[in-house]
Amino acid sequence: MERIEVESVAAIIVFAASSENGTSDDERARIKDVFEGLAGDDDARVLAAAHRRVILRQTTLEAEAAKLQTAESRALAFELAVAVCDADGALGAAERAFLERLRAALALEGGAASATIRDADALAAAPVERAATALPVHVPVPAATAPAAAPVDTVGREVDASILRYAILNGGLELLPQGLATLAIVPLQMKMVYGIGKAYGISLDRGHIKEFIATVGVGMTSQVVENFARSLLGGFAKKLGGKTAGKLVGTATGAAMTFAATYAMGQVAKQYYSGGRKLSSVDLRAIFSREVERAKGLYAQYRPEVEQSARNTDASQILEMVRGM
């Protein structure tokens, strides 16, 4: 896409993130930080400018849609908008109205648009109690490092292996060109947290898991927005013609950040649920920040597995994988 189209897609993403009436002030602040934090060069400043233009009401959804000249760029904009709207769960009435307005502005065929929404809704509503299936990588349970005379924490080792598998899988999804691949990241994180709670004898529901993730400081919508913003900077939009399964188009930075966020979230959940849920929100956020930095260091070690996971992931099977069927 041309630079003006990249800026337009970024603006449409911001419109999508603002379409839900219940978006919290914290989430809005995170999204603002995403765009301001990426503004390190000319390309990144384009995205920050798009965010400001929308927030200051200096543009309209229709004006941004009109800048997209190709069928591929219009389809991409709609797919990313659907993914952002669906990031925190199935679409509400306000979000559905927004997407219909966007579909009309982009002059997209109704059947294709409905199929995109249907797939996104299915990902967002995937049952958390079913573990993801057909994981494209295998990470063995780490060997015990405790002295032979000490008891081995078998549950902890298995939880660590599960966290690493999900981190590798999500990092790999970040490298795929399909927007719905990125949308699968949050449901997979929710499955991971559910599995960790279950390992320590705690049954969690979707509401509790979403509350836990928000308390840790990872916004669902802002996380998806950040992934897409990095993808736009990393050449995602420049390679629309290469949307084949297993083709790596994302950036190493985006994959590393997703790997780190997933790994850190898992480690926070492990400490929280294994310790009887006694940690405060301040403690949880402090642990998360520490574990993110540790996971960034681990990424170089596991980058080959992340890239292999992406190559082995068939985007057409992502929905079945997330559903756990």
Summary of the structure (lengths in Angstrom):
residues: 325
radius of gyration: 19.4
end to end distance: 36.7
largest distance: 69.3
contacts: 1106
relative contact order: 0.14
helix: 70%
strand: 0%
